[in-house]
Amino acid sequence: MSTAMADVTLLSRLRAALPGSVAPPHAAHAATLAPARTLQLRASDWATAAVALVTLGARFSALWIDHGAQPWQGLALFADGGDYLLLRAELDSANPALPSLTPHFAGAARGERGWHDLLGVVFVGHPDPRRWLRHQAWGEDDYPLAAPTPAPAHTPADTTYPFARVAGGAVHEVAVGPIHAGIIEPGHFRFATVGERALQLELRLGYVHRGVQRIACGRDAAGLLRLAARVSGDSAVAHAWAAAMALEHAAGITPPARALALRAVLAERERVANHLGDAAGIANDVGFSFAHVQFGALRERWQRRSAELFGHRLLFDVLTPGGVRGDVDASAIASLRADHTALRAVLRPLIDIVLDHPSLDDRLVGTGVLDAADARALGCLGYVARASGQDLDLRRDAPYAPYDRLSVRVPVYTQGDVVARLRVRLDEIGIALDLLDALLDDLPAGATMVAWAPPAGGGTGLGLVEGWRGETVAYVRLDALGRVTCYAPRDPGVLNWPALERLLPGNIIPDFPVCNKSINGSYAGHDL
């Protein structure tokens, strides 16, 4: 990067905006966690930097506590376009605390609550002290990630959670979940309504908390990738690639060009499969059976091909540290290209029907509107952000190989309603098919992996991948033996779930399922 360009980075702009005592010159470490620049702060200056970042128009991306470091470190990731900045601060081990980012960045709220529940870190000034992830399985002073505490054999029912109340003689509370019909994961939705009109919605998640970050500790690199693929089963490639990227950055390893191209093929296949599934689900939630069946059948055929060529319908365990397992030969490439052509041909008339059907328009147009200001304030990602005017995509804005040699078109709409979120998905299917053809047309020759060697003396790494839901983040710390001491994934759903609370008021209760499906946050990806 040229000196002129370096002078306008988010790091340089923040340092210029802060008093010298907050950001001394030696505090910048430009390459420690590529692709993010980093700024080391005192914990007491955390909020001062947050206020400055608001003024600079930065987007909040992720927050985590590195409990593998001694002392613990608080880290917060911000972005401005494709320019990433990581704030770091050491915590007092006797009294771990940081000023809360939530008053400045609403998207930090649940992450801070979760890290308090898991590690006991106090976020001073946080507006919501209620438990988030622990529910009733642990006592008030039990922090399961800080010190393993056996959960009781039978966890008491979480019947005392103090949901926000709406006063009024005609107001009813409607409770949905946490157990739902069908096979979806548990989550509780508490509505305040007058008649069928929703005045307020509050989410309660955390029911499938699995201790992912505790389970990760002590694993080797290959074991971590197997776990990462299961953070959220529909995003196996996105999470595994982000974790692999973090591991490879930590170890200074670059996978072969062919491996990186195949990772992108897998990521785009994951994108297509899930967008087809969501299109089917949105149609189902308004009773449009024709589109539900058609999109569902297309997704099924697509996933069967993934199982045939890559060994798993959901593409589990194809990525490995340093590359990918397996390869595609000329016959497989021909099959994939034929599938792309066939899917395009079927989708054209199907999309025309879906986007020009009066009874469907009546249920989708103007339903569940998320305005641009709310989308930006929450830090929304992926199709949720792009349907509300946020022009974000890592593949274009901060391109990583092989996207750095491809042209990625990003569909953006401003209506912010259910149909806009559907249109982004449908557009992205076509864009993904074009990218898949380009990747297969120019698939590099050579090996599909390099040998993994852990970094001498340990190390840290950051991975950033544009998954089908949006920007997916992974942070990894390895010890001197190459074992994981900290793994902190951030699923895009963490930032998209709160959008459901913003967009539902004013809609009728029967429109909740389609609003929920149009967001489609991952329960598992949230409940780590």
Secondary structure by P-SEA (a helix, b strand, c coil): ccaaaaaacaaaaaaaaccccccccccccccccccbbbbbbcccaaaaaaaaaaaacccccccccccccccbbbbbbbbcccbbbbbbbbcccccccccccccccccaaaaaaaaaaaccccccccccccccccccccccccccccbbbbccccccccccccccccccccbbbbbcccccccbbbbbbbbbbbccccccbbbbbccccccccccccccccaaaaaaaaaaccccaaaaaaaaaaaaaaaaacccccaaaaaaaaaaaaaaaaaaaaaaaaaaaaaacaaaaaaaaaaaaaaaaaaaaacccccccccccccccccccccaaaaaaaaaaaaaaaaaaaaaaaaaaccaaaaaaccccccccaaaaaaaccccaaaaaacccccccccccccccccbbbbbbbbccccaaaaaaaaaaaaaaaaaaaaaaaacccccccccccccccccccbbbbbbccccbbbbbbbbcccccccbbbbbccccccccccccccccccccaaaaaaaaaccccccccc
